[in-house]
């Protein structure tokens, strides 16, 4: 690792306390027009998941794809400390959602004690705002300005494609007297702009309408649905395809997503969602059920990209951490904290027995998919060991497909098991699936010993039924310190971070007590580092030093 060199570049930012970071702007100079330098060689540093160049990151913000096909990711960013606070909008761009180029910071706090909280971005093709008389690709950011006493909604516009922004002189565009009013998400609906925004401790999502992004009219509230926790945050409302179990696309639905923190079933923060219908002013859920977007401990504040066509499935990214422990995880020793989830393709389906489900699948992994490490198309009751110590990224992808699962008579001990371990320390994380009864998928990170925290609970599980034709599958990625798996073709997913004292470099896949006609196939592939090609000779990633291209 090159932490000494990196520390020379960034200064002694780690000396800043959490209280200072949350209450005021730090005296450390935040660069403008130049990306912050990053070292992506740390033991815990993910290689196919996005993480900030330095310091602390949380919610994804303002995600959009521009007319040239370039994906833009903004995020809540403290550029001066390893804890939350001093919120700016960090910025990165990608051509494939895996190879990210760090850009200069996009949005800055306007004054001391007022910070730039979460929000969204739209492309104002028709110049409804009046900011772009000579272009059809003007970008508008909609965000919360937060001080200790009040949270208001503001906008800023960009004439260079989303790299630099000018705050609107008429801010705030939605005024309030509350310090609990935040996280606006804006979409286009017919000829109007629609905003959903959280009244966190009233457990309500406000829906607003505008013709020009400047003047907003409240139309309705969506309130007291699902798990309440202690507050609502980071709402999102999108039109989303409904694809049935035969793979046929039916009439599109709408989806309301709400993040709660604290109050998740496993503790801390989580995202829930509600399938439903939207008529331009009101959202109505199909039922009162609370559905969880990801049953792991580390998936929060997921957002969808603006700018995709109606023919495409929506694409989302979430924050892969949890507010219960994110500010003390050991990645701070490497100069950074928090990563994003894999980009996910989403749609709604009706799953066996349980009904409406949000399907999550990894967005096209081919840009980072490497060589095959192992493959077996006829795997009986046996064991497969995969040594991936020579995979430079220390990241792998696996896929398992099962057919011939009997409807009845499966032993309660019939199972498949994954163990990812370090031969040096015998640390491990484990996952698996039990086929008998109401089948259960589980994940256990207790065997990784690099982090000890009372809230870092180690086990999670979820019932996952085989399809009516007796098939079931799972796939996943392990990326240094993040485990992300997709169950039953993405009907369920799990995201957990883990921290071992030595890298995990061996995968053991085993099955036991499977019925004779049950067939298992497995494939394991290396993943290539998305950061390696961006390194300079000194091993650091300097990002994009120009203002508008990568």
Steps between C-alpha positions, in 0.01 A plus 500: 500500500600860443332663798809705592510661155128555504513657844759747375260607227187535709644632827396405849128483431448199723556720806165670448236383742152386409354802680702743290411320178128507572469849643714721279710526188857390569795731446673248272491628144261313272630495142294654223543400137735213586401147604611371837776240475430139601697188590303196388751236609386451860418154633133593543468721192234357260609461140166480315288701744532879505662658804614861553860603438539594868300573812130437562218428255137410556179530291511484120357822356399649167570195287432544128613380158571771246426506126845358423437194718726616783380408849530766771511413869490771765517416868491642850863576572710635784827587322685588819432225755426130543161555661171645383460877479612799292277367222601575142402313184782281374489404132618213281424392144506166322440353156402158640406551871819325619795704374445828681693822443513726803396854410539827694248562775174617343307681775639693797341631822393861440593620847621388840260261675291444185573181309394333176289197590359234267307570182465420133587618149291543186580598142286797396477422128222750434650782707196515727718673760621774267861432597596355160382716208756357258522132596292186547731325746487735797532327836315607815581370848225504763626460856449583866685788665526398864591713799453411868165683504344458155502277190393654168495378140730675253611465139818565303556484126786375285569605143801268457327163540496469877861577593461849645185657643367850562252530789169661406474857630140438608581215740339345691239376253306337785534684828424356842535566870584137579836333549345171383421549129746350254622278216301613191474260208368650174370320191325603178132404470323604180560878483573549869781455746406286800689506829485259791661629818512372858342644812710253699354512849143547377541171310376664182622536143381823343416506130545834321444615139678768295510623143839671525695344793475835683140527619365190676145411601422227755252242369486220760680305770581129520523432872528236772556202272713196573772500762526843657820469701581840649495695173451486124786604269616496136170435320484398137206451264541350154307336221615138489430199276295208627643180350311180576659163582488402132720798417220695333474873560160609627365848565753718678454570870633769731731452794542710813822433691560638850808459716461481878765562762512379767238226522604227256408143604872418525575837660599836360418602144313327218289574190140386455283527190136513395370393156207712394346752262560871441254736328706818492403622846452196726684172554294202615668178614350168388481386863628579848791256502852610594750355252875521555726582204798298630511270803862569588623747758682730254262633235341842545375812320482335158430733207418453132670665204314771313521503120428140400247421228159343569619182329785450748476355847580753773853492645575572865793540737481496880734589784669181625522582868293552814474804725545283809874459436601669175704773674726255683568221248872419453521629142573832669855374552531506120369858476144435380161381622199352318433356155203472268318181408538345159287672237178304475242452229149497648143406417193371682373145488255281690695232683368163611275528807616849607381708204657832405880511516764745380747302292866606524766367265859619450521737207705351213822378664684434173725811530663347811441129446830313487620146442315187606635355823277193524197344335293185550173429318417183691581553863374226732555464872856622491747779577671753274795708620600814311828673583476861382814628671646585158203720405655846529171671582418246774145512359301216344154427359311172526177360363317184610198348324288221645236288326290199595408611852215270614180655629506278809726253673818708508711436809533787746878454474513532120714807446762693310767701678753768408802575717737784411809481716856606569745206516727722710260582786210258435263797503193449286155611396237241415184485293270220398157362424290228661261328257262322740170634635470873440850549358732756656801696371744620765808720533743499794787750532593402858823330391663825383684650797617843381217698657319465831191710563184418693282613208697309236266202523638202316215277377203549271266263318195501276252243371539449124265264316595299195303571184203284407716315247745397774774748411690749716817702460736739669787720389728738681810711531758514775714811468763529775264628770154476341285190444204547268276209394189464286253222576239340274587708193514815711163464674703556817843646565740538790779755552739472794839650565764301688849569629759225536855550624635324189350482149260214430650306209334157501145399414363159597164402349339183632168318481358234729204260511360614167231280338626288212313691227599844626763652271742780586730698272754760609727750330759723669667794325769749596410868499742759365581812699318805369761731655831347394513660155439843653801485731797728442857381543485581870201268540250779562185583304487871419165511321398731219690829497293646218152628570274319258646185346642172624 
